[in-house]
Amino acid sequence: MLANPTDASIVPSSVGLGHNLGLSVLAEGVEDEVTWERLRQIGCDVAQGYFLCRPSPASQLTAWLRDRRQVLVAAAETAT
């Protein structure tokens, strides 16, 4: 998306189309912070990919979610 002009045009259009249809938009394969920040600027709702979390066993999911929640709560409290 960042290196290809065609993708740079298609992604914002796809996000806009999803939102105009009343949908939340998920980006798959987000592998770095620069891409995630650009997607956020475009208005992408959620993402998945190595940047956010590497594949891990289901047994580790609860701890990962708990840790992420603590990070998000702390960030929200700092922002207010």
PALUM-18723 format. One record per residue (C-alpha): residue number from 1; x, y, z. Coordinates in Angstrom, 2 decimals. Layout:
PALUM-18723
(atom NUM; (X; Y; Z))
...
END
This chain:
PALUM-18723
(atom 1; (0.00; 0.00; 0.00))
(atom 2; (2.80; 2.42; 0.87))
(atom 3; (5.03; 1.50; -2.08))
(atom 4; (2.45; 0.93; -4.81))
(atom 5; (0.49; 3.89; -6.22))
(atom 6; (-2.36; 1.64; -7.36))
(atom 7; (-2.74; 0.15; -3.89))
(atom 8; (-2.51; 3.65; -2.42))
(atom 9; (-5.63; 4.52; -4.44))
(atom 10; (-7.54; 1.30; -3.91))
(atom 11; (-7.20; 1.07; -0.13))
(atom 12; (-8.84; 4.42; 0.74))
(atom 13; (-11.58; 3.72; -1.81))
(atom 14; (-12.22; 0.30; -0.27))
(atom 15; (-12.36; 1.75; 3.25))
(atom 16; (-14.77; 4.44; 2.07))
(atom 17; (-16.96; 1.89; 0.30))
(atom 18; (-17.14; -0.28; 3.40))
(atom 19; (-18.10; 2.66; 5.58))
(atom 20; (-20.68; 3.89; 3.05))
(atom 21; (-22.26; 0.42; 3.22))
(atom 22; (-22.42; 0.70; 7.01))
(atom 23; (-19.65; -1.83; 7.59))
(atom 24; (-16.56; -1.89; 9.77))
(atom 25; (-13.37; -2.30; 7.76))
(atom 26; (-10.64; -4.80; 8.67))
(atom 27; (-7.15; -4.60; 7.16))
(atom 28; (-5.33; -7.91; 6.98))
(atom 29; (-1.58; -8.42; 6.87))
(atom 30; (-0.50; -5.23; 8.67))
(atom 31; (3.21; -5.81; 9.22))
(atom 32; (4.58; -2.48; 10.41))
(atom 33; (3.65; 0.64; 12.33))
(atom 34; (3.89; 2.94; 9.30))
(atom 35; (1.26; 0.92; 7.47))
(atom 36; (-1.01; 0.79; 10.53))
(atom 37; (-0.75; 4.56; 11.03))
(atom 38; (-1.62; 5.18; 7.37))
(atom 39; (-4.61; 2.84; 7.64))
(atom 40; (-5.77; 4.69; 10.75))
(atom 41; (-5.49; 8.01; 8.89))
(atom 42; (-7.61; 6.57; 6.09))
(atom 43; (-10.21; 5.50; 8.65))
(atom 44; (-9.69; 1.74; 8.79))
(atom 45; (-11.49; 0.38; 11.86))
(atom 46; (-9.44; -2.65; 12.86))
(atom 47; (-6.45; -4.63; 11.64))
(atom 48; (-4.66; -7.90; 12.02))
(atom 49; (-1.11; -8.84; 11.21))
(atom 50; (2.37; -9.39; 12.58))
(atom 51; (2.71; -5.76; 13.69))
(atom 52; (-0.16; -6.20; 16.12))
(atom 53; (0.49; -9.77; 17.25))
(atom 54; (2.52; -12.70; 16.04))
(atom 55; (0.76; -16.07; 15.84))
(atom 56; (0.67; -17.74; 19.24))
(atom 57; (-0.99; -20.70; 20.96))
(atom 58; (-4.59; -20.28; 22.09))
(atom 59; (-3.43; -20.89; 25.66))
(atom 60; (-1.66; -17.50; 25.58))
(atom 61; (-4.67; -15.56; 24.24))
(atom 62; (-6.19; -14.62; 27.60))
(atom 63; (-2.94; -13.14; 28.90))
(atom 64; (-2.36; -11.26; 25.62))
(atom 65; (-5.86; -9.77; 25.71))
(atom 66; (-5.47; -8.77; 29.37))
(atom 67; (-2.14; -7.06; 28.63))
(atom 68; (-3.58; -5.22; 25.61))
(atom 69; (-6.58; -4.07; 27.64))
(atom 70; (-4.27; -2.60; 30.29))
(atom 71; (-2.30; -0.75; 27.60))
(atom 72; (-5.48; 0.63; 26.01))
(atom 73; (-6.97; 1.72; 29.33))
(atom 74; (-3.74; 3.48; 30.29))
(atom 75; (-3.61; 5.24; 26.91))
(atom 76; (-7.22; 6.36; 27.22))
(atom 77; (-6.61; 7.74; 30.70))
(atom 78; (-3.55; 9.64; 29.46))
(atom 79; (-5.53; 11.12; 26.57))
(atom 80; (-8.25; 12.58; 28.82))
END
